[in-house]
Amino acid sequence: MRPQWRDWLGEELDKGPAAHGWDEEQGWTLARVALVIARRFHVRFSPAQTWRILRQMGFTPQLPAHRSAERDEHRVATWVRTTWPRVGKE
């Protein structure tokens, strides 16, 4: 059985960041989720604890769908092919 507080948290996150005073486009962060929990239950969780809770609820990390307008795909591919292997070995 899923704890009621997890149902509550899921509902609050579904409302989006704007419902809690943040810009909708900025999305959720671990710090924001922890603050929503703290406001309701008067307990503080570290980012690691907050992530554990979210992961247990089935959430996954999400990346923004947009990319920088200045992004040069060719230069990125070259960097990944030539520089990253050297950096990754260190």
N, C-alpha and C positions, 0 to 999 in steps of 0.2 A: 504494500500500500504506500502510495506517495504522500509524504507529509504535506499538510495543508499550506504551510509557508512556501513550499516550492510551487504549488499551484498559484498562490498569490504572486510570487515573484515572476513566474511565467506570464501571467496576465499583465503585470506592470511593464515588463520588457516589451510585450506585444504592443503596448500603447505607444512606444517609441520615446526617444529622449526628449522630444519637445513637450510631452505631457509632464515632464519632470523639470522643465525649465532650461533645457539645453537646445541648441540648434539641431534640428532634425538631420541635416546633412552631415553633421559631425559624427553621428553614430554613437554606439555604446562603447565604453571602455571599461576595463576592470575597475578602475577607480570610481567611475560613475555608478556602476552596478553596486559596488560596496557602499557607496553613499546612500543609494536608494534603500538598501537593506538596513543601514544604520539609522536612517530617518524613521523607519517603521518599527524596528525591533530594539533600537538603542544598543546595538552591539557593533563592534568594528572588526572587519575581516581584512587580512592582508590580500594583496593581489593574488598570491598563490592559493589562498583559501577560497577566494572568490572564484578563481578559475576552476578549482576542483568542484565547487558547487555547480557551476554552469556546465561543466563537462558531464557531471552525473545527470544533469537535466537533459542532456542530448545536444547541447550547443557546441558549435565548432568555430574555430577562428575564421573570420571573414576579412577579405581584403577589399579595398575600394574598387569599383568597377571601372573607374576612369584612370587615365594615365596623363602624365604631364604633356602639354601641347608641344613642349620643346624636346621631348624624348626622341632620340635618334636610334631607331631599331638596329641599324647596321653597326653603329658604335657599341651598342649594348652587346650585340652578338659577338663582336670582336673581343670585347673585354671579357666576356664569359669564356670564350675559347682560349684566350692567351693569358690573361692576368689571373683569373680565378683559380686555375690549377696551381699556380705558384703560391697564392695566398692561402688556399685551402690546405697546403702541405705544412704550413707553419704552425 
